[in-house]
Amino acid sequence: MAKLPEAGRVKSRLARQIGIGQATWFYRHTTSAVLGRLARSPRWQTYLAITPDRGVAHPIWPRDIMRMTQGSGNLGQRMQRAMRLKKPGPVIIIGTDVPGIRPAHIAAAFKALGSCDAVFGPATDGGYWLVGQRRRPRDLEMFGNVRWSTSDALTDTLRNLRGHRIAFVATLSDVDTADDWRNVAAWCGRRILPAV
């Protein structure tokens, strides 16, 4: 799941703290790095689900990655739509603003879906950076009544999955605040943006 990286339309909470230009730069480069690490693996097929829909044809996206629109609605409605790919088998959705995502995380999530109905990669803020489902024998309705962009997002989603087998992969940090941004810069061992 990705947003067209237009100034003022991505990482709005982060932008209020470090500036629109720096937040847009961060989002654009993190998205590019995540796609570079994950999209061309022979172990899975990658689709880039883009919002707004008009952004699907933008030349910023790699040409060799299949693209689809996210459509309208809240985040849960858009993720549910993305999970309904016509191809059978398990599906995993990730955000593109989590710099720590590695191929091993995705491989672990697909492996977990061999024996579980759903898998999550928790985020340190109470949300999640990865969600997936087995899609057998049917698609699960996972995202109703979720308080998005709150520390309750994972708990609310898990409530929708009572009675199902759930797995978890690594807890990672997304970058929504200036503190998150500084922590990621320190983790990378270099300044990823000019200091604010």
Backbone as CSV, one residue per row, in Angstrom:
resi,resn,N_x,N_y,N_z,CA_x,CA_y,CA_z,C_x,C_y,C_z
1,MET,0.858,-1.170,0.000,0.000,0.000,0.000,0.902,1.229,0.000
2,ALA,0.653,2.133,-0.917,1.496,3.321,-1.021,0.659,4.517,-1.437
3,LYS,1.117,5.683,-1.025,0.516,6.932,-1.471,1.438,7.566,-2.496
4,LEU,0.841,8.231,-3.469,1.645,9.042,-4.374,2.356,10.094,-3.529
5,PRO,3.694,10.149,-3.574,4.434,11.032,-2.658,4.422,12.493,-3.077
6,GLU,3.260,13.108,-2.935,3.107,14.520,-3.259,3.255,15.348,-1.989
7,ALA,3.931,16.458,-2.107,4.132,17.344,-0.959,2.798,17.755,-0.360
8,GLY,2.691,17.603,0.950,1.470,17.973,1.656,0.422,16.888,1.710
9,ARG,0.674,15.734,1.055,-0.327,14.657,1.031,0.169,13.367,1.667
10,VAL,1.414,13.362,2.137,1.962,12.159,2.774,2.566,12.540,4.127
11,LYS,2.531,11.586,5.062,3.153,11.743,6.379,2.774,13.072,7.030
12,SER,1.467,13.323,7.122,1.014,14.636,7.598,1.418,14.907,9.043
13,ARG,1.335,13.906,9.922,1.762,14.137,11.310,3.249,14.470,11.378
14,LEU,4.050,13.714,10.638,5.483,13.966,10.591,5.770,15.339,9.993
15,ALA,5.037,15.697,8.947,5.255,16.981,8.270,5.011,18.159,9.197
16,ARG,4.045,18.032,10.102,3.784,19.130,11.041,4.973,19.365,11.962
17,GLN,5.796,18.342,12.161,6.915,18.462,13.094,8.252,18.750,12.408
18,ILE,8.460,18.208,11.220,9.766,18.402,10.571,9.680,19.168,9.252
19,GLY,8.471,19.478,8.814,8.292,20.222,7.572,7.823,19.330,6.434
20,ILE,7.034,19.918,5.569,6.442,19.169,4.453,7.517,18.619,3.521
21,GLY,8.500,19.434,3.178,9.529,18.991,2.234,10.309,17.795,2.756
22,GLN,10.719,17.847,4.016,11.493,16.743,4.584,10.644,15.490,4.744
23,ALA,9.390,15.647,5.162,8.511,14.482,5.315,8.250,13.820,3.967
24,THR,8.061,14.620,2.932,7.839,14.068,1.594,9.091,13.354,1.096
25,TRP,10.249,13.971,1.319,11.515,13.340,0.939,11.668,12.002,1.638
26,PHE,11.410,11.994,2.944,11.519,10.750,3.708,10.597,9.678,3.133
27,TYR,9.334,10.021,2.895,8.373,9.032,2.402,8.791,8.506,1.032
28,ARG,9.184,9.401,0.165,9.577,8.991,-1.182,10.768,8.031,-1.144
29,HIS,11.782,8.353,-0.359,12.981,7.526,-0.321,12.778,6.223,0.455
30,THR,11.968,6.259,1.498,11.672,5.020,2.217,10.865,4.079,1.333
31,THR,9.874,4.606,0.626,9.084,3.777,-0.284,9.977,3.143,-1.336
32,SER,10.866,3.926,-1.919,11.782,3.408,-2.934,12.679,2.309,-2.366
33,ALA,13.193,2.515,-1.148,14.073,1.516,-0.528,13.326,0.228,-0.219
34,VAL,12.107,0.340,0.322,11.318,-0.860,0.636,10.997,-1.629,-0.645
35,LEU,10.565,-0.927,-1.678,10.281,-1.602,-2.953,11.537,-2.255,-3.517
36,GLY,12.648,-1.568,-3.414,13.901,-2.119,-3.925,14.292,-3.415,-3.235
37,ARG,14.035,-3.507,-1.937,14.392,-4.718,-1.184,13.404,-5.863,-1.390
38,LEU,12.132,-5.535,-1.607,11.100,-6.571,-1.537,10.437,-6.947,-2.857
39,ALA,10.287,-5.998,-3.749,9.356,-6.174,-4.867,9.768,-7.215,-5.895
40,ARG,11.028,-7.472,-6.020,11.458,-8.353,-7.111,11.859,-9.748,-6.638
41,SER,11.486,-10.104,-5.426,11.810,-11.435,-4.919,11.065,-12.492,-5.724
42,PRO,11.728,-13.581,-6.069,11.033,-14.657,-6.784,10.110,-15.464,-5.878
43,ARG,10.133,-15.197,-4.570,9.317,-15.974,-3.633,7.878,-15.496,-3.546
44,TRP,7.591,-14.303,-4.040,6.229,-13.785,-4.026,6.038,-12.838,-5.188
45,GLN,4.774,-12.547,-5.472,4.441,-11.600,-6.528,3.992,-10.303,-5.872
46,THR,4.532,-9.188,-6.313,4.258,-7.899,-5.692,3.291,-7.077,-6.535
47,TYR,2.311,-6.513,-5.849,1.395,-5.535,-6.432,1.554,-4.258,-5.622
48,LEU,1.570,-3.137,-6.292,1.643,-1.856,-5.625,0.247,-1.243,-5.673
49,ALA,-0.411,-1.159,-4.508,-1.754,-0.581,-4.407,-1.594,0.891,-4.060
50,ILE,-2.047,1.756,-4.953,-1.724,3.177,-4.885,-2.964,4.028,-4.631
51,THR,-2.787,5.039,-3.794,-3.789,6.076,-3.604,-3.105,7.431,-3.759
52,PRO,-3.766,8.447,-4.284,-5.078,8.397,-4.910,-5.034,7.616,-6.220
53,ASP,-6.195,7.221,-6.680,-6.257,6.361,-7.857,-5.565,6.967,-9.074
54,ARG,-5.616,8.282,-9.204,-4.973,8.923,-10.360,-3.461,8.716,-10.351
55,GLY,-2.900,8.351,-9.200,-1.461,8.155,-9.085,-0.956,6.846,-9.647
56,VAL,-1.858,5.953,-10.047,-1.427,4.628,-10.485,-0.563,4.690,-11.745
57,ALA,-0.764,5.681,-12.580,0.002,5.785,-13.823,1.200,6.724,-13.707
58,HIS,1.476,7.234,-12.530,2.561,8.197,-12.350,3.916,7.542,-12.665
59,PRO,4.814,8.261,-13.335,6.107,7.667,-13.711,7.063,7.424,-12.545
60,ILE,6.726,7.863,-11.343,7.620,7.623,-10.204,7.707,6.141,-9.846
61,TRP,6.679,5.368,-10.160,6.648,3.952,-9.772,7.472,3.105,-10.725
62,PRO,8.157,2.097,-10.210,8.920,1.202,-11.101,8.003,0.550,-12.142
63,ARG,8.451,0.520,-13.362,7.617,-0.004,-14.448,7.369,-1.505,-14.363
64,ASP,8.292,-2.220,-13.732,8.172,-3.679,-13.717,7.358,-4.216,-12.535
65,ILE,6.746,-3.332,-11.748,5.901,-3.767,-10.637,4.447,-3.514,-11.012
66,MET,3.617,-4.557,-10.860,2.197,-4.413,-11.174,1.556,-3.432,-10.212
67,ARG,0.668,-2.598,-10.752,0.018,-1.572,-9.952,-1.489,-1.742,-9.980
68,MET,-2.109,-1.310,-8.894,-3.565,-1.313,-8.808,-3.989,-0.100,-7.987
69,THR,-5.221,0.319,-8.154,-5.727,1.430,-7.361,-6.250,0.898,-6.032
70,GLN,-6.192,1.737,-5.005,-6.771,1.359,-3.717,-8.268,1.606,-3.679
71,GLY,-8.763,2.532,-4.484,-10.180,2.862,-4.455,-10.514,3.767,-3.282
72,SER,-11.793,3.950,-3.048,-12.251,4.878,-2.017,-12.472,4.165,-0.689
73,GLY,-12.754,4.967,0.335,-13.069,4.419,1.648,-11.947,4.612,2.640
74,ASN,-12.192,4.149,3.870,-11.169,4.258,4.898,-10.081,3.220,4.667
75,LEU,-9.053,3.250,5.491,-7.921,2.347,5.299,-8.356,0.885,5.304
76,GLY,-9.252,0.522,6.218,-9.715,-0.859,6.283,-10.441,-1.292,5.022
77,GLN,-11.292,-0.443,4.495,-12.010,-0.770,3.258,-11.040,-0.929,2.090
78,ARG,-10.034,-0.081,2.060,-9.062,-0.173,0.966,-8.185,-1.420,1.101
79,MET,-7.802,-1.785,2.345,-7.014,-3.007,2.526,-7.843,-4.250,2.225
80,GLN,-9.104,-4.251,2.641,-9.964,-5.405,2.354,-10.088,-5.609,0.844
81,ARG,-10.222,-4.505,0.119,-10.313,-4.573,-1.339,-9.015,-5.137,-1.922
82,ALA,-7.876,-4.699,-1.407,-6.591,-5.190,-1.915,-6.409,-6.676,-1.618
83,MET,-6.990,-7.154,-0.535,-6.860,-8.575,-0.201,-7.697,-9.476,-1.109
84,ARG,-8.600,-8.896,-1.846,-9.465,-9.698,-2.706,-8.885,-9.848,-4.103
85,LEU,-7.591,-10.083,-4.177,-6.969,-10.344,-5.469,-7.618,-11.563,-6.104
86,LYS,-7.666,-11.572,-7.403,-8.287,-12.696,-8.086,-7.470,-13.978,-7.967
87,LYS,-6.165,-13.841,-7.779,-5.323,-15.029,-7.647,-5.600,-15.711,-6.318
88,PRO,-5.643,-17.035,-6.309,-5.870,-17.739,-5.035,-4.613,-17.721,-4.177
89,GLY,-4.777,-18.091,-2.917,-3.635,-18.225,-2.029,-3.481,-17.074,-1.074
90,PRO,-2.470,-17.169,-0.210,-2.289,-16.167,0.839,-1.894,-14.804,0.275
91,VAL,-2.251,-13.773,1.037,-1.911,-12.405,0.643,-1.424,-11.653,1.881
92,ILE,-0.433,-10.822,1.672,0.131,-9.993,2.730,0.139,-8.553,2.242
93,ILE,-0.234,-7.648,3.133,-0.197,-6.218,2.836,0.783,-5.565,3.795
94,ILE,1.614,-4.691,3.251,2.507,-3.893,4.084,2.359,-2.428,3.701
95,GLY,2.746,-1.570,4.629,2.900,-0.159,4.311,4.303,0.056,3.783
96,THR,4.508,1.175,3.116,5.828,1.435,2.542,6.615,2.469,3.334
97,ASP,6.128,2.811,4.538,6.806,3.845,5.322,7.492,3.269,6.563
98,VAL,7.870,2.003,6.503,8.554,1.334,7.612,9.942,0.937,7.121
99,PRO,10.954,1.736,7.419,12.285,1.503,6.853,12.903,0.159,7.215
100,GLY,12.475,-0.454,8.318,13.107,-1.687,8.773,12.624,-2.961,8.111
101,ILE,11.672,-2.892,7.207,11.146,-4.117,6.578,12.229,-4.766,5.731
102,ARG,12.380,-6.081,5.917,13.353,-6.872,5.165,12.660,-8.088,4.557
103,PRO,13.254,-8.680,3.526,12.648,-9.871,2.915,12.388,-10.995,3.911
104,ALA,13.246,-11.150,4.912,13.043,-12.215,5.898,11.730,-12.046,6.653
105,HIS,11.291,-10.807,6.883,10.010,-10.575,7.550,8.851,-11.078,6.692
106,ILE,8.923,-10.789,5.405,7.846,-11.206,4.498,7.831,-12.724,4.382
107,ALA,8.995,-13.325,4.252,9.075,-14.784,4.169,8.508,-15.429,5.432
108,ALA,8.814,-14.875,6.599,8.291,-15.419,7.856,6.775,-15.309,7.910
109,ALA,6.232,-14.213,7.407,4.774,-14.037,7.417,4.093,-15.047,6.498
110,PHE,4.633,-15.255,5.307,4.048,-16.264,4.417,4.155,-17.659,5.030
111,LYS,5.264,-17.955,5.676,5.426,-19.249,6.328,4.373,-19.440,7.422
112,ALA,4.125,-18.398,8.201,3.122,-18.473,9.267,1.736,-18.767,8.716
113,LEU,1.442,-18.269,7.524,0.126,-18.507,6.937,-0.058,-19.944,6.468
114,GLY,1.002,-20.739,6.527,0.856,-22.168,6.241,0.041,-22.879,7.302
115,SER,0.034,-22.342,8.518,-0.703,-23.005,9.601,-1.665,-22.078,10.342
116,CYS,-1.661,-20.793,10.019,-2.536,-19.837,10.698,-3.467,-19.164,9.693
117,ASP,-4.539,-18.583,10.206,-5.515,-17.911,9.340,-5.099,-16.485,8.995
118,ALA,-4.393,-15.836,9.921,-3.988,-14.442,9.708,-2.645,-14.214,10.379
119,VAL,-1.944,-13.194,9.896,-0.631,-12.845,10.450,-0.531,-11.332,10.539
120,PHE,0.173,-10.872,11.581,0.386,-9.443,11.791,1.845,-9.164,12.085
121,GLY,2.302,-8.017,11.622,3.567,-7.447,12.044,3.238,-6.236,12.891
122,PRO,3.253,-6.371,14.214,2.880,-5.243,15.076,3.835,-4.059,14.908
123,ALA,3.290,-2.880,15.077,4.104,-1.668,15.115,4.228,-1.228,16.566
124,THR,5.279,-0.522,16.868,5.530,-0.114,18.248,4.483,0.860,18.773
125,ASP,3.689,1.465,17.885,2.688,2.446,18.327,1.305,1.853,18.556
126,GLY,1.180,0.511,18.482,-0.117,-0.130,18.700,-0.855,-0.480,17.427
127,GLY,-0.321,-0.075,16.303,-0.898,-0.457,15.015,-0.164,-1.658,14.462
128,TYR,-0.114,-1.766,13.152,0.637,-2.846,12.523,1.145,-2.411,11.161
129,TRP,2.324,-2.928,10.823,2.954,-2.585,9.549,2.723,-3.677,8.509
130,LEU,2.263,-4.839,8.943,1.997,-5.973,8.048,0.727,-6.650,8.519
131,VAL,-0.099,-7.046,7.564,-1.275,-7.870,7.847,-1.445,-8.824,6.671
132,GLY,-1.782,-10.040,6.976,-1.994,-11.014,5.912,-3.022,-12.033,6.318
133,GLN,-3.548,-12.713,5.325,-4.476,-13.793,5.595,-4.304,-14.920,4.598
134,ARG,-4.701,-16.076,5.063,-4.557,-17.306,4.292,-5.503,-17.355,3.088
135,ARG,-6.714,-16.802,3.260,-7.752,-16.764,2.222,-8.305,-18.150,1.905
136,ARG,-8.130,-19.082,2.791,-8.726,-20.401,2.609,-9.420,-20.781,3.900
137,PRO,-10.612,-21.244,3.913,-11.436,-21.516,2.725,-12.103,-20.265,2.157
138,ARG,-11.977,-19.112,2.858,-12.626,-17.886,2.370,-11.823,-16.678,2.858
139,ASP,-12.120,-15.532,2.258,-11.519,-14.287,2.729,-12.125,-13.907,4.079
140,LEU,-11.294,-13.479,5.008,-11.767,-13.015,6.304,-12.099,-11.528,6.221
141,GLU,-13.162,-11.130,6.887,-13.507,-9.711,7.014,-12.811,-9.217,8.276
142,MET,-11.725,-8.507,8.113,-10.827,-8.214,9.224,-10.927,-6.800,9.783
143,PHE,-11.453,-5.857,9.039,-11.169,-4.457,9.323,-12.370,-3.613,9.752
144,GLY,-13.472,-4.224,10.130,-14.630,-3.450,10.573,-14.412,-2.850,11.961
145,ASN,-14.893,-1.641,12.155,-14.854,-0.965,13.461,-13.452,-0.849,14.049
146,VAL,-12.475,-0.610,13.206,-11.101,-0.407,13.673,-10.852,1.091,13.804
147,ARG,-10.274,1.478,14.925,-9.917,2.885,15.140,-8.536,3.112,14.532
148,TRP,-8.534,3.540,13.275,-7.295,3.716,12.525,-6.490,4.870,13.079
149,SER,-5.178,4.775,12.943,-4.239,5.810,13.396,-4.317,6.035,14.898
150,THR,-4.636,4.977,15.639,-4.619,5.041,17.095,-3.834,3.842,17.620
151,SER,-3.559,3.863,18.918,-2.858,2.741,19.537,-3.754,1.515,19.684
152,ASP,-5.017,1.615,19.294,-5.964,0.504,19.400,-6.159,-0.259,18.087
153,ALA,-5.471,0.145,17.031,-5.740,-0.447,15.714,-5.523,-1.965,15.695
154,LEU,-4.424,-2.447,16.265,-4.179,-3.888,16.269,-5.198,-4.608,17.146
155,THR,-5.455,-4.096,18.332,-6.427,-4.719,19.235,-7.800,-4.810,18.584
156,ASP,-8.230,-3.735,17.930,-9.534,-3.734,17.267,-9.582,-4.766,16.147
157,THR,-8.510,-4.864,15.379,-8.494,-5.825,14.278,-8.514,-7.252,14.808
158,LEU,-7.748,-7.513,15.850,-7.737,-8.857,16.450,-9.116,-9.232,16.985
159,ARG,-9.865,-8.268,17.484,-11.219,-8.532,17.965,-12.092,-9.087,16.833
160,ASN,-11.854,-8.640,15.618,-12.621,-9.135,14.462,-12.257,-10.569,14.088
161,LEU,-11.178,-11.083,14.646,-10.666,-12.395,14.256,-10.761,-13.424,15.376
162,ARG,-11.626,-13.191,16.346,-11.792,-14.169,17.428,-12.145,-15.522,16.843
163,GLY,-11.514,-16.556,17.383,-11.766,-17.912,16.917,-10.868,-18.347,15.770
164,HIS,-10.049,-17.436,15.283,-9.119,-17.761,14.198,-7.706,-17.892,14.752
165,ARG,-6.888,-18.663,14.065,-5.480,-18.820,14.458,-4.674,-17.629,13.924
166,ILE,-3.979,-16.969,14.837,-3.249,-15.735,14.514,-1.766,-15.941,14.790
167,ALA,-0.934,-15.443,13.887,0.521,-15.459,14.082,1.033,-14.017,14.058
168,PHE,2.223,-13.834,14.624,2.853,-12.524,14.638,4.290,-12.653,14.164
169,VAL,4.740,-11.657,13.416,6.153,-11.565,13.045,6.737,-10.378,13.796
170,ALA,7.910,-9.953,13.444,8.654,-8.936,14.198,7.873,-7.642,14.397
171,THR,8.078,-7.040,15.549,7.547,-5.708,15.825,8.537,-4.685,15.268
172,LEU,8.024,-3.783,14.427,8.857,-2.752,13.813,8.253,-1.376,14.077
173,SER,9.032,-0.351,13.823,8.575,1.028,14.021,8.251,1.669,12.686
174,ASP,7.073,2.283,12.626,6.820,3.159,11.497,7.250,4.561,11.917
175,VAL,7.182,5.486,11.010,7.719,6.822,11.283,6.592,7.827,11.107
176,ASP,6.030,8.245,12.260,4.926,9.201,12.242,5.259,10.510,12.950
177,THR,6.317,10.507,13.757,6.660,11.706,14.532,8.145,12.034,14.346
178,ALA,8.524,13.220,14.798,9.929,13.614,14.712,10.809,12.680,15.543
179,ASP,10.309,12.224,16.688,11.082,11.273,17.499,11.294,9.961,16.744
180,ASP,10.233,9.458,16.094,10.375,8.239,15.278,11.441,8.451,14.217
181,TRP,11.369,9.597,13.581,12.288,9.936,12.486,13.730,9.956,12.984
182,ARG,13.962,10.575,14.153,15.312,10.611,14.713,15.787,9.204,15.101
183,ASN,14.887,8.389,15.652,15.258,7.018,16.021,15.654,6.199,14.805
184,VAL,14.933,6.361,13.717,15.275,5.641,12.483,16.613,6.125,11.949
185,ALA,16.846,7.426,12.012,18.127,7.963,11.551,19.272,7.369,12.360
186,ALA,19.089,7.259,13.677,20.130,6.670,14.532,20.303,5.191,14.223
187,TRP,19.186,4.489,14.007,19.227,3.055,13.690,19.970,2.811,12.380
188,CYS,19.777,3.709,11.417,20.453,3.560,10.125,21.949,3.880,10.235
189,GLY,22.357,4.478,11.350,23.754,4.822,11.528,24.181,6.048,10.755
190,ARG,23.213,6.817,10.270,23.523,8.039,9.542,22.320,8.949,9.592
191,ARG,22.514,10.198,9.270,21.366,11.105,9.191,20.685,10.890,7.863
192,ILE,19.386,10.542,7.910,18.682,10.303,6.668,18.112,11.596,6.081
193,LEU,18.063,12.627,6.896,17.586,13.935,6.449,18.377,14.997,7.183
194,PRO,18.399,16.201,6.693,19.037,17.273,7.447,18.386,17.438,8.806
195,ALA,19.135,17.821,9.788,18.604,18.018,11.141,17.576,19.146,11.126
196,VAL,16.571,19.005,12.011,15.579,20.071,12.141,15.781,20.783,13.459
